Amino acid sequence: MKKKLLMTGGVILLIVAVLFIAFTSYIYTKQERIVFASSQLPFDYYFEFDQPYEEVNLTTEDNVNLNSIHFTVPNPKGVILYFHGNAGDLSRWGEVANYFTRFEYDVLVVDYRTYGKSTGVIDEQKMLEDTQLWYDYLLKNYKETDIVVYGRSIGTGFATYVASKNNPRKLILETPFYNLLDIAKQKFSIIPFLDKFLKIRLNSNSYITRVKSPVVIYHGKKDQIVPYNSGVKLAELLPKDQLTFYTLPEANHHNIVLFPLYNETIISSLGN
């Protein structure tokens, strides 16, 4: 009986080990697609929005097309360079401009490599470098003091990076993270050697120490995608006189824009 129990226990342990190896192998090989859940659009796809816009395509040094949409208003107070979250493309994210144009701001919403009509492959360093192309595009048409860099979720990593290389009016971060390793440790604590395992880092904690512009952060305490504590940890790297941090106690990862605190403060956050 004892021998049978030992054999059964051994089989169970073997099954658990095989499942664990299969799970970690899947996460390792698919992590780019997990982090960047892109969707693609045909190049002749026609965007339909209820406000004036221009489709902008920029070409990188390695011949990748970067697609973006530039929404404009008469006599803008400035322009927002918007880096969206990890899922979807401009057919969805272009709608975010409606919220900001009513405050009389132009908006440039961008699609990362592999998203929408943007081409290329997932490459963290190249995707970070791409952010400067969009920033330089705006510098041809706006004063730098009129540029607000805005990042949401995964986009906060790209927004923080480009802000660290330039001097925009403001850097606004919605649901930011310390870095992706910090998130992975909280989500996948059962996986050993995560620091060796994770290929994509987006080290916002490093970028933000080089940001000279005022920084505004919005984070919900009920965020189950990017834990609130990761945003707080990032904020702690900034001098207090450079930072404005808004905590939304009831907000989750997806609904910050629905809360009065966000709507009552966003105009001042965008301004000088």
Secondary structure as UniProt FT lines:
FT   HELIX           2..35
FT   STRAND          37..38
FT   TURN            43..44
FT   STRAND          53..59
FT   TURN            61..62
FT   STRAND          65..71
FT   STRAND          79..83
FT   STRAND          87..88
FT   HELIX           90..93
FT   HELIX           94..96
FT   HELIX           97..101
FT   TURN            102..104
FT   STRAND          106..110
FT   TURN            113..114
FT   HELIX           124..139
FT   TURN            140..141
FT   HELIX           144..146
FT   STRAND          147..152
FT   TURN            153..154
FT   HELIX           155..165
FT   STRAND          170..174
FT   HELIX           180..187
FT   TURN            189..190
FT   TURN            192..193
FT   HELIX           194..197
FT   HELIX           204..207
FT   HELIX           208..210
FT   STRAND          215..220
FT   TURN            221..222
FT   HELIX           228..235
FT   TURN            236..237
FT   HELIX           240..242
FT   STRAND          243..248
FT   TURN            249..250
FT   HELIX           256..258
FT   HELIX           260..270
//
